[in-house]
Amino acid sequence: MKKVYYLKTCNTCTRILKELNLSSKFILQDIKSEPITVKQIEEMQALAGSFEALFSKRAKLYKEMDLKNQDLTERDFKHYILEHYTFLSRPVIITDDKIFVGNSKKTIEAVRNYLKF
């Protein structure tokens, strides 16, 4: 499966999609208009190793809800990601049995190297 979970309104996500030319080769899912399902988040977790690895601690709601001062469990991370799309670290790029989470330069370079551009 080749899929990208992203946010259409996120300039960083759209720039990465364009930069890596993923639109033509991958199934794109805008997580705001088409929310993530339990099955999808569990598939992502199986590849990433944990729900925490998929969780964005930079989300505005993370600060607003004061989650950094709470002791969150894997179950909590899953719950929050399913509850509100902003908690998913974006983009999430899945190809074959590999997952790339987030928009750091290191992650994007790893995608580029894996796809051999």
N, C-alpha and C positions, 0 to 999 in steps of 0.2 A: 504494500500500500504506500502511496505517495500522497501525503496530505499535509496541509498547513492550517493550523488554527491561528487566526489573527483577528485584528480589529480594523475594520475598514476605515474608521475615522482616526486611526493612529498613524501619524506621519512616518514614524520610524518603521512600523510594519510595512507600509506601502513602499517605502524607499528600499527596504530589504528585499521585498518581493520583486521589485523592478531590477535592482542591482544583480540579483541572482537569477533573474528571468524564470521564476518559479511558476508564474501564472499559467503558462502553457503546458507545463509538465506535471503539475500537482493539482489535486482536488483542494479547493480553497473553501474554508468554512469561516465566515464572519461570525465570531462568537456572540456578538450582540444581537444580530438578527436570527441566528440559528444557535441557540444555547447548547452547551456541551451536555451530553447525556451521561448517565452513570456508567454505562458500558464504555464510552469513549474515555472518560477520566480514568477508569480502571485499566484500560489498555495503555494509556499514557504512563500511568504509575508503574505498570509492569516493566516498561522499557526504561523509565527514569530511575526506578529503584525506591522512590518514595513520593508521597503527595507533597511533602515539603519542598522537594526539588522542583515542583511545578508551580509553587506558590510565590507570588510577587509580594515581597515585603516593602516594595516601593509604592504600592497602591495607596491612593489617597485615603480610601476607607480604612486601610490598615492603621494609619495614624489616627484618623477620626474615631475609630472604635477602640483605640488604645490597646490593640492586640499585642503590641511588642512587650507589654508588661504582664501578659498572661502566658501561662505554660500550655502552649497548644500541642495537641496530640495529632497523630496522623489522621485520625477520624475528624478532628477539627479542621485541618487543612483541606481535606476532601469536601467537607460540608461547606466551607466558605467559598471554595472554587465553584462548586455547583450552585451556591446561592447567588453569587454575583460575579459576572464575567471579568471584572477588573482584577480579581485575585489570581487569575491565571497569568503567569509570566509569559509574555508574548515576544515574538511569535513562537509557536511550537511547530517544529518541522519534523515530520516523520517520513522516513524512507527506508524501505525494507524492514530491518529489525533495529534500526538506529533512530534515536530521538535527539533533537537539538532544541534546547529550551532557552529562550531569552534572546536579547539583542546585543549582548556584549561583542566587542570586536573579536575576541577569542572564539566565541561560539559561531559567529558568522564565517570566520576564517575556516573553522572546522567543517562547516557545511560546504563551503567552497572547495576545500580539499577533498572531502568525501565524494562530491559530485564531479570532481576533476575539471574545474573550470580554470 
